Amino acid sequence: DAVRQVFSHHLISLGYQVCTARDAGEALDLLSNPNGCVDLLLTDIAMPGVKVEHLVAEAKRLHPTCQILYTSGYP
């Protein structure tokens, strides 16, 4: 939760509109919003819930121009 809040706060301070999700299921719900446009998906490679590969595939299917940025807390 803390890492998500730090990333979110920083991106908002740079002028980005940010939507956050606690897990892949929540992220899929946000991506499925027909009124939204997603330019970038920032995701942990070990996000709980659905496998990250499925999340990325759905993001690309629903938002073909969406860029993907992977991050991890693992060394």
PDB file with one MODEL, atoms N, CA, C and O in Angstrom:
MODEL        1
ATOM      1  N   ASP A   1       0.825  -1.193   0.000  1.00  0.00           N
ATOM      2  CA  ASP A   1       0.000   0.000   0.000  1.00  0.00           C
ATOM      3  C   ASP A   1       0.869   1.257   0.000  1.00  0.00           C
ATOM      4  O   ASP A   1       0.584   2.216  -0.718  1.00  0.00           O
ATOM      5  N   ALA A   2       1.924   1.249   0.803  1.00  0.00           N
ATOM      6  CA  ALA A   2       2.772   2.434   0.917  1.00  0.00           C
ATOM      7  C   ALA A   2       3.485   2.742  -0.399  1.00  0.00           C
ATOM      8  O   ALA A   2       3.575   3.903  -0.797  1.00  0.00           O
ATOM      9  N   VAL A   3       3.982   1.732  -1.061  1.00  0.00           N
ATOM     10  CA  VAL A   3       4.683   1.940  -2.334  1.00  0.00           C
ATOM     11  C   VAL A   3       3.710   2.504  -3.375  1.00  0.00           C
ATOM     12  O   VAL A   3       4.053   3.425  -4.117  1.00  0.00           O
ATOM     13  N   ARG A   4       2.512   1.951  -3.424  1.00  0.00           N
ATOM     14  CA  ARG A   4       1.501   2.433  -4.366  1.00  0.00           C
ATOM     15  C   ARG A   4       1.176   3.897  -4.090  1.00  0.00           C
ATOM     16  O   ARG A   4       1.022   4.684  -5.024  1.00  0.00           O
ATOM     17  N   GLN A   5       1.069   4.265  -2.821  1.00  0.00           N
ATOM     18  CA  GLN A   5       0.766   5.653  -2.458  1.00  0.00           C
ATOM     19  C   GLN A   5       1.894   6.598  -2.855  1.00  0.00           C
ATOM     20  O   GLN A   5       1.634   7.698  -3.342  1.00  0.00           O
ATOM     21  N   VAL A   6       3.144   6.184  -2.653  1.00  0.00           N
ATOM     22  CA  VAL A   6       4.293   7.025  -3.022  1.00  0.00           C
ATOM     23  C   VAL A   6       4.331   7.236  -4.533  1.00  0.00           C
ATOM     24  O   VAL A   6       4.476   8.367  -4.996  1.00  0.00           O
ATOM     25  N   PHE A   7       4.201   6.154  -5.305  1.00  0.00           N
ATOM     26  CA  PHE A   7       4.195   6.271  -6.764  1.00  0.00           C
ATOM     27  C   PHE A   7       3.055   7.180  -7.215  1.00  0.00           C
ATOM     28  O   PHE A   7       3.255   8.074  -8.037  1.00  0.00           O
ATOM     29  N   SER A   8       1.875   6.950  -6.681  1.00  0.00           N
ATOM     30  CA  SER A   8       0.692   7.713  -7.062  1.00  0.00           C
ATOM     31  C   SER A   8       0.880   9.196  -6.759  1.00  0.00           C
ATOM     32  O   SER A   8       0.632  10.046  -7.615  1.00  0.00           O
ATOM     33  N   HIS A   9       1.314   9.500  -5.551  1.00  0.00           N
ATOM     34  CA  HIS A   9       1.514  10.896  -5.154  1.00  0.00           C
ATOM     35  C   HIS A   9       2.527  11.589  -6.058  1.00  0.00           C
ATOM     36  O   HIS A   9       2.319  12.725  -6.483  1.00  0.00           O
ATOM     37  N   HIS A  10       3.606  10.907  -6.341  1.00  0.00           N
ATOM     38  CA  HIS A  10       4.653  11.496  -7.184  1.00  0.00           C
ATOM     39  C   HIS A  10       4.140  11.753  -8.605  1.00  0.00           C
ATOM     40  O   HIS A  10       4.383  12.825  -9.160  1.00  0.00           O
ATOM     41  N   LEU A  11       3.447  10.800  -9.191  1.00  0.00           N
ATOM     42  CA  LEU A  11       2.930  10.979 -10.548  1.00  0.00           C
ATOM     43  C   LEU A  11       1.882  12.091 -10.605  1.00  0.00           C
ATOM     44  O   LEU A  11       1.847  12.864 -11.563  1.00  0.00           O
ATOM     45  N   ILE A  12       1.033  12.173  -9.586  1.00  0.00           N
ATOM     46  CA  ILE A  12       0.040  13.249  -9.532  1.00  0.00           C
ATOM     47  C   ILE A  12       0.728  14.598  -9.428  1.00  0.00           C
ATOM     48  O   ILE A  12       0.303  15.561 -10.066  1.00  0.00           O
ATOM     49  N   SER A  13       1.793  14.679  -8.628  1.00  0.00           N
ATOM     50  CA  SER A  13       2.520  15.943  -8.479  1.00  0.00           C
ATOM     51  C   SER A  13       3.175  16.379  -9.793  1.00  0.00           C
ATOM     52  O   SER A  13       3.471  17.558  -9.984  1.00  0.00           O
ATOM     53  N   LEU A  14       3.401  15.417 -10.697  1.00  0.00           N
ATOM     54  CA  LEU A  14       3.965  15.732 -12.016  1.00  0.00           C
ATOM     55  C   LEU A  14       2.876  16.051 -13.047  1.00  0.00           C
ATOM     56  O   LEU A  14       3.177  16.325 -14.209  1.00  0.00           O
ATOM     57  N   GLY A  15       1.611  16.014 -12.615  1.00  0.00           N
ATOM     58  CA  GLY A  15       0.512  16.388 -13.496  1.00  0.00           C
ATOM     59  C   GLY A  15      -0.224  15.245 -14.159  1.00  0.00           C
ATOM     60  O   GLY A  15      -1.085  15.478 -15.008  1.00  0.00           O
ATOM     61  N   TYR A  16       0.093  14.016 -13.792  1.00  0.00           N
ATOM     62  CA  TYR A  16      -0.574  12.862 -14.387  1.00  0.00           C
ATOM     63  C   TYR A  16      -1.884  12.567 -13.667  1.00  0.00           C
ATOM     64  O   TYR A  16      -2.013  12.807 -12.466  1.00  0.00           O
ATOM     65  N   GLN A  17      -2.847  12.049 -14.408  1.00  0.00           N
ATOM     66  CA  GLN A  17      -4.074  11.532 -13.809  1.00  0.00           C
ATOM     67  C   GLN A  17      -3.802  10.070 -13.482  1.00  0.00           C
ATOM     68  O   GLN A  17      -3.363   9.312 -14.347  1.00  0.00           O
ATOM     69  N   VAL A  18      -4.060   9.669 -12.243  1.00  0.00           N
ATOM     70  CA  VAL A  18      -3.664   8.347 -11.772  1.00  0.00           C
ATOM     71  C   VAL A  18      -4.865   7.594 -11.215  1.00  0.00           C
ATOM     72  O   VAL A  18      -5.676   8.151 -10.475  1.00  0.00           O
ATOM     73  N   CYS A  19      -4.966   6.327 -11.581  1.00  0.00           N
ATOM     74  CA  CYS A  19      -5.916   5.391 -10.978  1.00  0.00           C
ATOM     75  C   CYS A  19      -5.075   4.289 -10.358  1.00  0.00           C
ATOM     76  O   CYS A  19      -4.127   3.806 -10.976  1.00  0.00           O
ATOM     77  N   THR A  20      -5.415   3.894  -9.149  1.00  0.00           N
ATOM     78  CA  THR A  20      -4.645   2.841  -8.490  1.00  0.00           C
ATOM     79  C   THR A  20      -5.517   1.633  -8.219  1.00  0.00           C
ATOM     80  O   THR A  20      -6.736   1.735  -8.084  1.00  0.00           O
ATOM     81  N   ALA A  21      -4.859   0.488  -8.144  1.00  0.00           N
ATOM     82  CA  ALA A  21      -5.545  -0.771  -7.854  1.00  0.00           C
ATOM     83  C   ALA A  21      -4.708  -1.568  -6.868  1.00  0.00           C
ATOM     84  O   ALA A  21      -3.480  -1.580  -6.950  1.00  0.00           O
ATOM     85  N   ARG A  22      -5.370  -2.227  -5.945  1.00  0.00           N
ATOM     86  CA  ARG A  22      -4.687  -3.018  -4.925  1.00  0.00           C
ATOM     87  C   ARG A  22      -4.211  -4.358  -5.468  1.00  0.00           C
ATOM     88  O   ARG A  22      -3.216  -4.904  -4.992  1.00  0.00           O
ATOM     89  N   ASP A  23      -4.921  -4.892  -6.467  1.00  0.00           N
ATOM     90  CA  ASP A  23      -4.541  -6.182  -7.026  1.00  0.00           C
ATOM     91  C   ASP A  23      -4.942  -6.228  -8.500  1.00  0.00           C
ATOM     92  O   ASP A  23      -5.542  -5.285  -9.017  1.00  0.00           O
ATOM     93  N   ALA A  24      -4.613  -7.310  -9.158  1.00  0.00           N
ATOM     94  CA  ALA A  24      -4.863  -7.428 -10.595  1.00  0.00           C
ATOM     95  C   ALA A  24      -6.352  -7.409 -10.924  1.00  0.00           C
ATOM     96  O   ALA A  24      -6.748  -6.864 -11.955  1.00  0.00           O
ATOM     97  N   GLY A  25      -7.177  -7.994 -10.068  1.00  0.00           N
ATOM     98  CA  GLY A  25      -8.617  -7.982 -10.308  1.00  0.00           C
ATOM     99  C   GLY A  25      -9.173  -6.569 -10.321  1.00  0.00           C
ATOM    100  O   GLY A  25      -9.983  -6.219 -11.178  1.00  0.00           O
ATOM    101  N   GLU A  26      -8.736  -5.764  -9.372  1.00  0.00           N
ATOM    102  CA  GLU A  26      -9.138  -4.360  -9.313  1.00  0.00           C
ATOM    103  C   GLU A  26      -8.616  -3.603 -10.537  1.00  0.00           C
ATOM    104  O   GLU A  26      -9.313  -2.758 -11.098  1.00  0.00           O
ATOM    105  N   ALA A  27      -7.397  -3.910 -10.937  1.00  0.00           N
ATOM    106  CA  ALA A  27      -6.812  -3.267 -12.121  1.00  0.00           C
ATOM    107  C   ALA A  27      -7.603  -3.619 -13.378  1.00  0.00           C
ATOM    108  O   ALA A  27      -7.836  -2.760 -14.229  1.00  0.00           O
ATOM    109  N   LEU A  28      -8.014  -4.877 -13.495  1.00  0.00           N
ATOM    110  CA  LEU A  28      -8.807  -5.293 -14.654  1.00  0.00           C
ATOM    111  C   LEU A  28     -10.141  -4.556 -14.696  1.00  0.00           C
ATOM    112  O   LEU A  28     -10.609  -4.179 -15.771  1.00  0.00           O
ATOM    113  N   ASP A  29     -10.755  -4.351 -13.537  1.00  0.00           N
ATOM    114  CA  ASP A  29     -12.001  -3.584 -13.481  1.00  0.00           C
ATOM    115  C   ASP A  29     -11.782  -2.156 -13.985  1.00  0.00           C
ATOM    116  O   ASP A  29     -12.588  -1.639 -14.758  1.00  0.00           O
ATOM    117  N   LEU A  30     -10.696  -1.524 -13.550  1.00  0.00           N
ATOM    118  CA  LEU A  30     -10.396  -0.161 -13.990  1.00  0.00           C
ATOM    119  C   LEU A  30     -10.111  -0.114 -15.494  1.00  0.00           C
ATOM    120  O   LEU A  30     -10.560   0.797 -16.189  1.00  0.00           O
ATOM    121  N   LEU A  31      -9.368  -1.097 -15.984  1.00  0.00           N
ATOM    122  CA  LEU A  31      -9.051  -1.142 -17.409  1.00  0.00           C
ATOM    123  C   LEU A  31     -10.288  -1.355 -18.267  1.00  0.00           C
ATOM    124  O   LEU A  31     -10.331  -0.918 -19.417  1.00  0.00           O
ATOM    125  N   SER A  32     -11.291  -2.023 -17.716  1.00  0.00           N
ATOM    126  CA  SER A  32     -12.511  -2.335 -18.468  1.00  0.00           C
ATOM    127  C   SER A  32     -13.482  -1.165 -18.565  1.00  0.00           C
ATOM    128  O   SER A  32     -14.486  -1.259 -19.270  1.00  0.00           O
ATOM    129  N   ASN A  33     -13.204  -0.074 -17.874  1.00  0.00           N
ATOM    130  CA  ASN A  33     -14.080   1.089 -17.917  1.00  0.00           C
ATOM    131  C   ASN A  33     -14.114   1.649 -19.333  1.00  0.00           C
ATOM    132  O   ASN A  33     -13.088   2.103 -19.838  1.00  0.00           O
ATOM    133  N   PRO A  34     -15.282   1.624 -19.985  1.00  0.00           N
ATOM    134  CA  PRO A  34     -15.347   2.076 -21.378  1.00  0.00           C
ATOM    135  C   PRO A  34     -15.128   3.586 -21.547  1.00  0.00           C
ATOM    136  O   PRO A  34     -14.878   4.054 -22.658  1.00  0.00           O
ATOM    137  N   ASN A  35     -15.219   4.340 -20.460  1.00  0.00           N
ATOM    138  CA  ASN A  35     -15.041   5.796 -20.534  1.00  0.00           C
ATOM    139  C   ASN A  35     -13.604   6.222 -20.287  1.00  0.00           C
ATOM    140  O   ASN A  35     -13.286   7.408 -20.370  1.00  0.00           O
ATOM    141  N   GLY A  36     -12.743   5.277 -19.988  1.00  0.00           N
ATOM    142  CA  GLY A  36     -11.366   5.617 -19.651  1.00  0.00           C
ATOM    143  C   GLY A  36     -10.396   5.361 -20.784  1.00  0.00           C
ATOM    144  O   GLY A  36     -10.643   4.548 -21.675  1.00  0.00           O
ATOM    145  N   CYS A  37      -9.293   6.070 -20.727  1.00  0.00           N
ATOM    146  CA  CYS A  37      -8.203   5.868 -21.664  1.00  0.00           C
ATOM    147  C   CYS A  37      -6.946   5.664 -20.825  1.00  0.00           C
ATOM    148  O   CYS A  37      -6.603   6.508 -19.997  1.00  0.00           O
ATOM    149  N   VAL A  38      -6.273   4.563 -21.038  1.00  0.00           N
ATOM    150  CA  VAL A  38      -5.085   4.251 -20.257  1.00  0.00           C
ATOM    151  C   VAL A  38      -3.869   4.386 -21.168  1.00  0.00           C
ATOM    152  O   VAL A  38      -3.753   3.688 -22.175  1.00  0.00           O
ATOM    153  N   ASP A  39      -2.969   5.290 -20.802  1.00  0.00           N
ATOM    154  CA  ASP A  39      -1.756   5.505 -21.578  1.00  0.00           C
ATOM    155  C   ASP A  39      -0.589   4.665 -21.059  1.00  0.00           C
ATOM    156  O   ASP A  39       0.298   4.281 -21.821  1.00  0.00           O
ATOM    157  N   LEU A  40      -0.599   4.384 -19.750  1.00  0.00           N
ATOM    158  CA  LEU A  40       0.502   3.656 -19.131  1.00  0.00           C
ATOM    159  C   LEU A  40      -0.034   2.766 -18.026  1.00  0.00           C
ATOM    160  O   LEU A  40      -0.841   3.196 -17.203  1.00  0.00           O
ATOM    161  N   LEU A  41       0.422   1.521 -18.014  1.00  0.00           N
ATOM    162  CA  LEU A  41       0.137   0.602 -16.917  1.00  0.00           C
ATOM    163  C   LEU A  41       1.449   0.353 -16.200  1.00  0.00           C
ATOM    164  O   LEU A  41       2.380  -0.214 -16.771  1.00  0.00           O
ATOM    165  N   LEU A  42       1.520   0.775 -14.952  1.00  0.00           N
ATOM    166  CA  LEU A  42       2.684   0.520 -14.102  1.00  0.00           C
ATOM    167  C   LEU A  42       2.293  -0.623 -13.178  1.00  0.00           C
ATOM    168  O   LEU A  42       1.388  -0.479 -12.356  1.00  0.00           O
ATOM    169  N   THR A  43       2.967  -1.750 -13.309  1.00  0.00           N
ATOM    170  CA  THR A  43       2.573  -2.933 -12.551  1.00  0.00           C
ATOM    171  C   THR A  43       3.763  -3.638 -11.942  1.00  0.00           C
ATOM    172  O   THR A  43       4.860  -3.657 -12.500  1.00  0.00           O
ATOM    173  N   ASP A  44       3.516  -4.213 -10.786  1.00  0.00           N
ATOM    174  CA  ASP A  44       4.510  -5.069 -10.143  1.00  0.00           C
ATOM    175  C   ASP A  44       4.503  -6.413 -10.868  1.00  0.00           C
ATOM    176  O   ASP A  44       3.442  -6.895 -11.267  1.00  0.00           O
ATOM    177  N   ILE A  45       5.648  -7.007 -11.038  1.00  0.00           N
ATOM    178  CA  ILE A  45       5.693  -8.297 -11.730  1.00  0.00           C
ATOM    179  C   ILE A  45       5.113  -9.414 -10.866  1.00  0.00           C
ATOM    180  O   ILE A  45       4.840 -10.504 -11.368  1.00  0.00           O
ATOM    181  N   ALA A  46       4.923  -9.155  -9.579  1.00  0.00           N
ATOM    182  CA  ALA A  46       4.366 -10.159  -8.670  1.00  0.00           C
ATOM    183  C   ALA A  46       3.071  -9.653  -8.043  1.00  0.00           C
ATOM    184  O   ALA A  46       2.814  -9.891  -6.863  1.00  0.00           O
ATOM    185  N   MET A  47       2.258  -8.955  -8.833  1.00  0.00           N
ATOM    186  CA  MET A  47       1.006  -8.408  -8.336  1.00  0.00           C
ATOM    187  C   MET A  47       0.069  -9.537  -7.913  1.00  0.00           C
ATOM    188  O   MET A  47      -0.097 -10.508  -8.650  1.00  0.00           O
ATOM    189  N   PRO A  48      -0.556  -9.418  -6.715  1.00  0.00           N
ATOM    190  CA  PRO A  48      -1.455 -10.482  -6.271  1.00  0.00           C
ATOM    191  C   PRO A  48      -2.697 -10.582  -7.155  1.00  0.00           C
ATOM    192  O   PRO A  48      -3.127  -9.593  -7.749  1.00  0.00           O
ATOM    193  N   GLY A  49      -3.256 -11.757  -7.235  1.00  0.00           N
ATOM    194  CA  GLY A  49      -4.466 -11.960  -8.041  1.00  0.00           C
ATOM    195  C   GLY A  49      -4.126 -12.629  -9.353  1.00  0.00           C
ATOM    196  O   GLY A  49      -3.401 -13.623  -9.382  1.00  0.00           O
ATOM    197  N   VAL A  50      -4.642 -12.092 -10.427  1.00  0.00           N
ATOM    198  CA  VAL A  50      -4.427 -12.622 -11.772  1.00  0.00           C
ATOM    199  C   VAL A  50      -2.949 -12.507 -12.137  1.00  0.00           C
ATOM    200  O   VAL A  50      -2.273 -11.572 -11.707  1.00  0.00           O
ATOM    201  N   LYS A  51      -2.448 -13.452 -12.927  1.00  0.00           N
ATOM    202  CA  LYS A  51      -1.054 -13.377 -13.368  1.00  0.00           C
ATOM    203  C   LYS A  51      -0.825 -12.086 -14.153  1.00  0.00           C
ATOM    204  O   LYS A  51      -1.697 -11.635 -14.896  1.00  0.00           O
ATOM    205  N   VAL A  52       0.353 -11.504 -13.980  1.00  0.00           N
ATOM    206  CA  VAL A  52       0.662 -10.229 -14.624  1.00  0.00           C
ATOM    207  C   VAL A  52       0.582 -10.340 -16.147  1.00  0.00           C
ATOM    208  O   VAL A  52       0.244  -9.362 -16.814  1.00  0.00           O
ATOM    209  N   GLU A  53       0.885 -11.504 -16.705  1.00  0.00           N
ATOM    210  CA  GLU A  53       0.802 -11.678 -18.160  1.00  0.00           C
ATOM    211  C   GLU A  53      -0.625 -11.478 -18.651  1.00  0.00           C
ATOM    212  O   GLU A  53      -0.849 -10.882 -19.705  1.00  0.00           O
ATOM    213  N   HIS A  54      -1.586 -11.976 -17.887  1.00  0.00           N
ATOM    214  CA  HIS A  54      -3.003 -11.808 -18.245  1.00  0.00           C
ATOM    215  C   HIS A  54      -3.406 -10.336 -18.126  1.00  0.00           C
ATOM    216  O   HIS A  54      -4.107  -9.808 -18.990  1.00  0.00           O
ATOM    217  N   LEU A  55      -2.966  -9.684 -17.063  1.00  0.00           N
ATOM    218  CA  LEU A  55      -3.265  -8.265 -16.868  1.00  0.00           C
ATOM    219  C   LEU A  55      -2.733  -7.440 -18.034  1.00  0.00           C
ATOM    220  O   LEU A  55      -3.447  -6.590 -18.566  1.00  0.00           O
ATOM    221  N   VAL A  56      -1.500  -7.679 -18.431  1.00  0.00           N
ATOM    222  CA  VAL A  56      -0.885  -6.935 -19.529  1.00  0.00           C
ATOM    223  C   VAL A  56      -1.594  -7.220 -20.851  1.00  0.00           C
ATOM    224  O   VAL A  56      -1.829  -6.303 -21.639  1.00  0.00           O
ATOM    225  N   ALA A  57      -1.934  -8.477 -21.096  1.00  0.00           N
ATOM    226  CA  ALA A  57      -2.643  -8.830 -22.332  1.00  0.00           C
ATOM    227  C   ALA A  57      -3.992  -8.120 -22.405  1.00  0.00           C
ATOM    228  O   ALA A  57      -4.377  -7.627 -23.465  1.00  0.00           O
ATOM    229  N   GLU A  58      -4.706  -8.067 -21.294  1.00  0.00           N
ATOM    230  CA  GLU A  58      -5.999  -7.378 -21.266  1.00  0.00           C
ATOM    231  C   GLU A  58      -5.826  -5.879 -21.447  1.00  0.00           C
ATOM    232  O   GLU A  58      -6.612  -5.240 -22.146  1.00  0.00           O
ATOM    233  N   ALA A  59      -4.804  -5.319 -20.824  1.00  0.00           N
ATOM    234  CA  ALA A  59      -4.540  -3.888 -20.978  1.00  0.00           C
ATOM    235  C   ALA A  59      -4.281  -3.553 -22.443  1.00  0.00           C
ATOM    236  O   ALA A  59      -4.807  -2.567 -22.960  1.00  0.00           O
ATOM    237  N   LYS A  60      -3.471  -4.372 -23.112  1.00  0.00           N
ATOM    238  CA  LYS A  60      -3.164  -4.138 -24.527  1.00  0.00           C
ATOM    239  C   LYS A  60      -4.382  -4.362 -25.424  1.00  0.00           C
ATOM    240  O   LYS A  60      -4.555  -3.668 -26.426  1.00  0.00           O
ATOM    241  N   ARG A  61      -5.222  -5.331 -25.063  1.00  0.00           N
ATOM    242  CA  ARG A  61      -6.425  -5.594 -25.851  1.00  0.00           C
ATOM    243  C   ARG A  61      -7.415  -4.426 -25.726  1.00  0.00           C
ATOM    244  O   ARG A  61      -7.998  -3.986 -26.718  1.00  0.00           O
ATOM    245  N   LEU A  62      -7.593  -3.938 -24.507  1.00  0.00           N
ATOM    246  CA  LEU A  62      -8.568  -2.872 -24.260  1.00  0.00           C
ATOM    247  C   LEU A  62      -8.043  -1.483 -24.615  1.00  0.00           C
ATOM    248  O   LEU A  62      -8.816  -0.590 -24.963  1.00  0.00           O
ATOM    249  N   HIS A  63      -6.742  -1.310 -24.526  1.00  0.00           N
ATOM    250  CA  HIS A  63      -6.098  -0.010 -24.778  1.00  0.00           C
ATOM    251  C   HIS A  63      -4.836  -0.271 -25.614  1.00  0.00           C
ATOM    252  O   HIS A  63      -3.731  -0.293 -25.072  1.00  0.00           O
ATOM    253  N   PRO A  64      -4.992  -0.466 -26.915  1.00  0.00           N
ATOM    254  CA  PRO A  64      -3.883  -0.906 -27.765  1.00  0.00           C
ATOM    255  C   PRO A  64      -2.632  -0.016 -27.732  1.00  0.00           C
ATOM    256  O   PRO A  64      -1.533  -0.506 -27.991  1.00  0.00           O
ATOM    257  N   THR A  65      -2.773   1.251 -27.426  1.00  0.00           N
ATOM    258  CA  THR A  65      -1.601   2.127 -27.397  1.00  0.00           C
ATOM    259  C   THR A  65      -0.990   2.237 -26.000  1.00  0.00           C
ATOM    260  O   THR A  65      -0.022   2.970 -25.798  1.00  0.00           O
ATOM    261  N   CYS A  66      -1.552   1.514 -25.049  1.00  0.00           N
ATOM    262  CA  CYS A  66      -1.071   1.551 -23.669  1.00  0.00           C
ATOM    263  C   CYS A  66       0.366   1.024 -23.582  1.00  0.00           C
ATOM    264  O   CYS A  66       0.686  -0.031 -24.130  1.00  0.00           O
ATOM    265  N   GLN A  67       1.208   1.764 -22.898  1.00  0.00           N
ATOM    266  CA  GLN A  67       2.574   1.327 -22.632  1.00  0.00           C
ATOM    267  C   GLN A  67       2.598   0.593 -21.295  1.00  0.00           C
ATOM    268  O   GLN A  67       1.782   0.876 -20.418  1.00  0.00           O
ATOM    269  N   ILE A  68       3.521  -0.337 -21.134  1.00  0.00           N
ATOM    270  CA  ILE A  68       3.617  -1.135 -19.919  1.00  0.00           C
ATOM    271  C   ILE A  68       4.963  -0.868 -19.256  1.00  0.00           C
ATOM    272  O   ILE A  68       6.009  -0.914 -19.904  1.00  0.00           O
ATOM    273  N   LEU A  69       4.920  -0.589 -17.958  1.00  0.00           N
ATOM    274  CA  LEU A  69       6.137  -0.407 -17.173  1.00  0.00           C
ATOM    275  C   LEU A  69       6.086  -1.384 -16.010  1.00  0.00           C
ATOM    276  O   LEU A  69       5.208  -1.295 -15.152  1.00  0.00           O
ATOM    277  N   TYR A  70       7.019  -2.303 -15.985  1.00  0.00           N
ATOM    278  CA  TYR A  70       7.089  -3.310 -14.914  1.00  0.00           C
ATOM    279  C   TYR A  70       7.995  -2.810 -13.808  1.00  0.00           C
ATOM    280  O   TYR A  70       9.002  -2.151 -14.066  1.00  0.00           O
ATOM    281  N   THR A  71       7.635  -3.124 -12.586  1.00  0.00           N
ATOM    282  CA  THR A  71       8.479  -2.816 -11.439  1.00  0.00           C
ATOM    283  C   THR A  71       8.463  -4.012 -10.490  1.00  0.00           C
ATOM    284  O   THR A  71       7.629  -4.907 -10.624  1.00  0.00           O
ATOM    285  N   SER A  72       9.378  -4.021  -9.541  1.00  0.00           N
ATOM    286  CA  SER A  72       9.417  -5.116  -8.585  1.00  0.00           C
ATOM    287  C   SER A  72      10.102  -4.659  -7.309  1.00  0.00           C
ATOM    288  O   SER A  72      10.995  -3.812  -7.336  1.00  0.00           O
ATOM    289  N   GLY A  73       9.678  -5.219  -6.212  1.00  0.00           N
ATOM    290  CA  GLY A  73      10.332  -4.970  -4.935  1.00  0.00           C
ATOM    291  C   GLY A  73      11.413  -5.992  -4.653  1.00  0.00           C
ATOM    292  O   GLY A  73      12.105  -5.910  -3.638  1.00  0.00           O
ATOM    293  N   TYR A  74      11.559  -6.961  -5.553  1.00  0.00           N
ATOM    294  CA  TYR A  74      12.573  -7.984  -5.383  1.00  0.00           C
ATOM    295  C   TYR A  74      13.925  -7.470  -5.839  1.00  0.00           C
ATOM    296  O   TYR A  74      14.004  -6.748  -6.833  1.00  0.00           O
ATOM    297  N   PRO A  75      14.994  -7.828  -5.132  1.00  0.00           N
ATOM    298  CA  PRO A  75      16.335  -7.377  -5.553  1.00  0.00           C
ATOM    299  C   PRO A  75      16.783  -8.077  -6.830  1.00  0.00           C
ATOM    300  O   PRO A  75      17.881  -7.819  -7.323  1.00  0.00           O
TER     301      PRO A  75
ENDMDL
END
